[in-house]
Amino acid sequence: MLLTTRQIDASAYIVRDGEKPVRCAFIMSGFTYCQRLTRTGARQVISLQIPGDFVDLQNLWFDESDHNAQALTRAEVVHVDIQALRDLASTRPAIARVLWRITLTESSRLREWIVNIGRRDAHTRVGHLLCEFSLRRAVAGVPRDQSDYLPMTQEQLGDAVGLTAVHVNRVLKGLAQRGLIERDRRQIRIIDWAGLRDASDFNPRYLHLPLP
């Protein structure tokens, strides 16, 4: 299989909307996100990826990428040749099942994000995303003292939950006043995970993680 390792700076593109994908990216360290732009340039963040995730595994079977994938922080990724991965999936049923499960789980997360933006209030939206990110990192093996923060700007967080940066700032202040989170510059850290979970209508079932 053709593999190449690459260091990517924050905000650098992994794949652009409209490009013909030739490889999939597997994240070794750092964080990435996928986003769509409207005709007027408004951005909607549609997913977040952490170490151990593939970026755009759907591009194994599509001839054109339908969204952008970028580095949220400085990241190290392993690029996997698409044709080589297709061949592996066609000859190894166990690997094909794993790849299929990954894509189904991504779809499940997307459905929950739609509910989050469409049917939850601002405080619940933000808290729900913070809970998801924290839990995914913890299950992936990130030490507990590092797994409960989100290195996103208020603008990026707003683009993920359908709010303005000003509104996000008010929400974060409210969550901090309730003793659920604390903020240090660009980092948002959860200090009462159970309290935030209960306040954010968060049920991890949709993540399909091997929870203890």
Helices and strands as residue ranges (DSSP letters): E 3-8, E 13-15, E 23-29, E 32-37, E 43-49, E 54-55, G 57-60, E 68-71, E 75-81, H 82-91, H 93-119, H 122-139, G 144-146, E 149-150, H 154-161, H 165-177, E 181-184, E 187-190, H 193-199, G 204-207
